[in-house]
Amino acid sequence: MNLVPGVASLDLTRAMAEAARAVEEQLNRLLPPVEGPEGPLLAAMRYACLGGGKRLRPFLVVESSALFGVAREAAWRVAAAIEMLHCYSLVHDDLPCMDDDDLRRGRPTVHRAFGRGPALLAGDALLTLAFEVLAEESTHADPKVRAELTLELAKAAGARGMCGGQMIDLRAAKEPLDTESVARLQRMKTGALIAFAAKSGAILGRASPVARHALLGYGNNLGLAFQIADDLLDLEGDAGEVGKATGKDEAAGKATLVAALGVEGARRQARLLAEQAAQHLDGFEGRGALLRAVAEFVITRRS
């Protein structure tokens, strides 16, 4: 069942493609190539960020910002900052000390293309630049808004968010987790950044606590649905479509809700979470149509 009967998948595809092009342009401006001894670092950062990816998190920023009439340039800058932080996490996630992947977005991972040292530094620099962008006055005239964006992204990315989830993931290969613990892991590792992206438009728009809570609830459910779909793709997807090696989670004995619930149980759970995400948008009525469509997209995507 389509969660948004009034929005054709073509509409969402077109909107996401437009957003991807716009954030690519923003990233290109924020990461200009440079000459000199630091040039290879910028080259690795550009390689990590440009030329691929669904740009889901930036899309959530832009669409949630549109609900509150936020200036597009402000939304694009926050979108680019979140994408830089997301790309940093992928660079580090692919390193031999983590998942040891050779392929990302259909091409060699950063450490394969540039070496392990430059890849580590590129991730560090992208993480740092993300906060620099948020802190600049160009992002928003109100320093309180900039401070809140910086604080909330730090929470989403840190020890009680993405990094903490990754730590639990590393330990899970040796210490079996129950279903509740796996869900917590995935809320932290994947869901926290997606939830921040959804909520960021409300922060930029200085929206009411009710609106912020609705978008946070949407993002939390969406993040979990996204991760389950990702785990299903790892098990069932085609590496050519997915753009990276598949079957690694099962081989490594990783803790996933697919392993805990079975394929069909995980698929039902992803559908339920997507429906719950869409329900959080009821208060926005038709204005949240594309965000509702994203909930359908994340559980039916092929890559």
C-alpha positions in Angstrom: 0.0 0.0 0.0 1.4 3.4 -1.0 1.6 5.6 2.1 0.9 8.7 -0.1 -1.8 7.9 -2.8 -1.7 11.6 -4.0 2.0 11.7 -4.7 3.3 9.7 -7.6 6.7 8.0 -7.2 7.8 10.1 -10.2 7.1 13.3 -8.2 9.3 12.1 -5.4 12.0 10.9 -7.8 12.1 14.3 -9.5 12.2 16.2 -6.2 15.0 14.1 -4.8 17.0 14.4 -8.0 16.6 18.2 -7.9 17.7 18.2 -4.3 20.6 16.0 -5.0 21.8 18.3 -7.8 21.4 21.4 -5.5 23.3 19.9 -2.6 26.0 18.7 -5.0 26.5 22.3 -6.1 26.6 23.5 -2.5 29.2 20.8 -1.6 31.3 21.7 -4.6 31.3 25.4 -3.5 32.1 24.5 0.1 34.9 22.0 -0.9 36.8 23.8 -3.7 40.0 22.0 -4.9 43.2 23.7 -3.7 46.8 23.6 -4.7 49.7 23.0 -2.3 50.6 20.3 0.1 47.1 20.0 1.6 45.6 19.6 -1.9 45.4 15.7 -1.6 43.3 16.1 1.5 40.8 18.3 -0.2 40.8 15.8 -3.2 39.9 13.0 -0.8 37.2 15.0 0.8 35.7 15.9 -2.5 35.9 12.3 -3.6 34.0 11.2 -0.5 31.2 13.8 -0.9 30.7 14.4 -4.6 29.3 12.3 -7.4 26.9 9.9 -5.8 24.5 8.9 -3.0 20.8 9.2 -2.5 21.2 12.5 -0.5 18.3 11.4 1.7 19.4 13.4 4.7 19.8 16.7 2.7 16.3 16.1 1.2 14.8 15.8 4.7 16.4 19.1 5.7 15.1 20.9 2.6 11.6 19.5 2.8 11.2 20.0 6.6 12.5 23.6 6.1 9.9 24.2 3.5 7.2 23.5 6.0 8.2 26.7 7.8 9.2 29.0 4.9 12.9 28.8 5.7 15.2 30.5 3.1 16.4 27.9 0.6 20.1 29.0 1.0 19.9 28.4 4.7 18.4 25.0 4.2 21.0 24.0 1.6 23.9 25.0 3.9 22.5 22.8 6.7 21.8 20.0 4.2 25.4 20.2 3.0 26.7 20.1 6.5 24.7 17.0 7.4 25.9 15.3 4.2 29.5 16.1 5.0 29.1 14.5 8.4 27.3 11.5 6.9 30.1 11.1 4.3 32.7 11.3 7.0 31.0 8.4 8.8 31.0 6.4 5.6 34.7 7.0 5.0 35.6 5.8 8.5 33.0 3.0 8.4 34.8 1.5 5.3 38.2 1.5 6.9 39.9 -1.9 7.6 39.6 -1.4 11.3 35.8 -1.1 10.9 33.9 -2.8 8.1 36.9 -3.1 5.7 34.9 -2.4 2.5 36.4 -1.9 -0.9 33.4 -0.5 -2.7 31.1 2.5 -1.9 28.5 4.0 -4.2 29.8 1.8 -7.0 33.5 2.9 -6.9 36.5 2.2 -4.7 36.2 3.4 -1.1 38.3 6.4 -0.1 41.0 4.4 1.6 41.3 2.3 -1.5 41.6 5.3 -3.7 43.8 7.5 -1.5 45.3 5.4 1.2 44.3 4.8 4.8 46.0 7.8 6.3 44.5 10.3 3.9 41.1 8.6 4.3 41.2 9.0 8.1 42.1 12.7 7.7 39.5 13.3 5.1 36.8 12.0 7.5 38.2 14.1 10.3 38.2 17.2 8.1 34.7 16.6 6.8 33.4 16.2 10.4 35.1 19.5 11.4 33.9 21.4 8.3 30.3 20.3 9.0 30.3 22.2 12.3 32.1 25.2 10.7 29.4 25.5 8.2 26.6 25.4 10.8 28.4 28.0 12.9 28.8 30.6 10.1 26.5 33.5 10.0 25.6 32.7 6.4 23.7 29.7 7.6 21.3 31.7 9.8 21.2 35.3 11.1 20.1 34.2 14.6 23.1 32.9 16.6 20.7 30.9 18.9 19.5 28.9 15.8 23.1 28.3 14.8 24.0 27.2 18.3 21.0 24.8 18.5 21.8 23.3 15.2 25.4 22.7 16.3 24.4 21.3 19.6 21.8 18.9 18.2 24.1 17.7 15.4 26.8 17.0 18.0 24.4 15.0 20.1 23.2 13.0 17.0 26.8 12.2 15.9 28.5 11.6 19.2 28.9 8.9 21.8 25.2 8.8 22.5 24.3 8.9 18.9 26.0 7.6 15.7 29.4 6.9 17.2 27.9 5.2 20.2 25.8 3.0 17.9 28.9 2.1 15.9 30.6 1.0 19.1 27.7 -1.2 20.0 27.8 -2.6 16.5 31.5 -3.5 16.8 30.8 -5.3 20.1 27.7 -7.1 18.8 29.8 -9.5 16.7 31.1 -11.0 20.0 28.2 -10.3 22.3 24.7 -11.4 21.1 22.0 -8.7 21.4 18.3 -9.1 22.0 15.8 -7.4 19.7 15.4 -4.3 21.9 19.2 -3.8 22.0 19.5 -4.2 18.2 16.8 -1.5 17.8 18.6 0.8 20.2 21.9 0.2 18.3 20.2 1.1 15.0 18.4 4.2 16.5 21.8 5.5 17.5 24.0 4.4 14.6 21.6 5.4 11.7 18.4 6.9 13.2 19.9 9.7 15.2 21.3 11.6 12.1 18.2 11.0 10.1 16.0 12.2 13.0 18.2 15.4 13.2 17.9 16.0 9.5 14.1 15.8 9.8 14.0 18.1 12.8 16.5 20.6 11.5 13.9 22.4 9.4 11.9 23.1 12.5 15.0 24.5 14.2 15.8 26.7 11.2 12.2 27.9 11.1 12.0 28.5 14.9 8.9 26.3 14.9 6.7 25.4 17.9 7.6 22.5 20.3 4.7 20.6 18.8 6.0 20.8 15.3 9.5 19.9 16.4 8.2 16.9 18.3 6.2 15.7 15.3 9.3 15.9 13.0 11.5 14.2 15.5 9.0 11.4 15.8 8.8 11.1 12.1 12.6 11.0 11.8 13.0 8.4 14.5 10.6 6.0 12.9 12.0 6.7 9.4 15.5 6.1 10.6 14.7 2.6 11.9 12.7 1.8 8.8 15.6 2.9 6.7 18.1 0.7 8.5 15.9 -2.4 8.3 15.5 -1.8 4.6 19.3 -1.4 4.3 19.8 -4.7 6.2 17.3 -6.4 3.8 19.2 -5.1 0.8 22.5 -6.5 2.3 20.8 -9.9 2.4 18.8 -9.8 -0.8 20.0 -7.0 -2.9 22.2 -7.0 -6.0 25.6 -5.5 -5.4 25.5 -3.7 -8.8 22.3 -1.9 -7.8 23.2 -1.4 -4.2 26.7 0.0 -5.1 28.6 -1.9 -2.4 29.3 -5.5 -1.5 26.3 -7.4 -0.2 25.9 -10.4 2.2 28.6 -9.0 4.6 26.2 -8.6 7.6 25.3 -12.2 7.7 28.9 -13.4 7.1 30.1 -11.2 9.9 27.4 -12.2 12.3 26.2 -8.6 12.7 23.3 -7.8 14.9 20.3 -6.7 12.7 16.6 -6.8 13.0 16.5 -9.0 10.0 18.5 -11.6 11.9 16.3 -11.1 15.0 12.9 -11.1 13.3 13.5 -13.0 10.1 13.1 -11.6 6.6 9.3 -11.4 6.6 9.1 -10.2 10.2 11.6 -7.5 9.4 9.8 -6.4 6.3 6.5 -6.1 8.3 8.3 -4.1 11.0 9.8 -1.7 8.4 6.3 -1.2 6.9 4.8 -0.5 10.3 7.6 2.0 11.1 7.1 3.8 7.8 3.3 4.1 8.5 4.0 5.4 12.0 6.5 7.9 10.5 3.8 9.2 8.1 1.3 9.5 10.9 3.6 12.0 12.7 3.0 14.4 9.7 -0.8 14.5 10.0 -0.7 18.0 11.6 1.0 19.4 8.5 -1.8 18.1 6.2 -0.9 18.3 2.5 2.3 20.3 3.1 4.0 17.1 4.2 3.2 15.0 1.1 6.8 14.6 -0.1 8.0 13.7 3.4 5.2 11.1 3.6 6.4 9.8 0.2 9.9 9.4 1.6 8.5 6.9 4.2 7.3 4.7 1.3 10.6 5.2 -0.6 12.9 4.1 2.2 11.2 0.6 2.5 10.8 0.0 -1.3 14.2 1.3 -2.6 16.6 -1.0 -4.5 19.8 0.8 -3.5 
